[in-house]
């Protein structure tokens, strides 16, 4: 049940990340690619919660949080998801 709820939360936030768009500076990171990696990693983890997929998703969140791509309104939610991934990943 916990995995189902976590999976639904991940899927919801993935849609939220992509639907709100990303900022992109000329010299900055490729925000679209970063959002796609979070989305792809989320879906991979929902479909197969293997340690490799968990680590991939955790790293995608870390990269996204460390970039200028994430809107301020999403930082807290994304940090909470990263905190959950830290607990779920071995």
N, C-alpha and C positions, 0 to 999 in steps of 0.2 A: 504494500500500500504506500509506504514511504517513497519507494522508487517511482510509483505512478504519479504521486503528487509532485515530486521533484521534477519528473519528466515534463509534466504539464506546465509547471512554472517555467522551466527552461524553454519550452516551445513558445510559450506566451511572450517571454521577454525577448526571444529571438525575433519574433514578428515585430515587437515594439522597436527593437534596435533598427531593423531594416526600414520600417515604415516611417520613422521620424527623420530619416536621412542622416547624412554625416557631413561634418564640416571638412573641407579639404583646402589646405594652403598649398600654394605653388611649390614650396620647398618642404612641405610637411609630409606626413605619412599618407599612404593610400587608404583612406578611410573606408571606401567601398570594399576593398579587399579585406580589410580587418573585420568589418561587419559580416562579410560573407564567411570568413573563417570561423567566427563565433557561431554563426548560423549552422554551418556545415558540421562543426564539432559538436554542437548541441544535438543535432539530429542523429549524428553517429552515436553519441552517448545514450540517447533515448532508445535507439534501436539495439544497441549492444553496450551494456554498462561495464565493459572490460576495463582493466587498469590502463591500457594504452589509450582508450577513448576518453577515460576520465582525465588522464594527464594532458591529453590534447586540448580538452575543453578548459581545464584549469589554466593552461598556458595561453590559450586564446583570450580568456578573461584578463589575465595579467597584462598581456600586450595591449589590449583595448583600454584597460584602466590607466595604463602608463602613457597613453597617447593623448593628443589634443583632439581626437575624434569624438570622444564621448561627451554628450551634453551634460551640463551640471545636474540637471534633473534626474539623470539616469545613474550617476555615480554611486549614490548610496545603495540603490537596488542591485547594481552590478557587484558592488563590494560584498553585499550580503550573499549573493550567489557564489562568489569566489570563496567566501568563508565556508559555505556549505560544501563546495567541492573539496576544500582542504580536509574536511571531516570525512567525506565519502571516499576519496582517493587513498589507496593504501600507502 
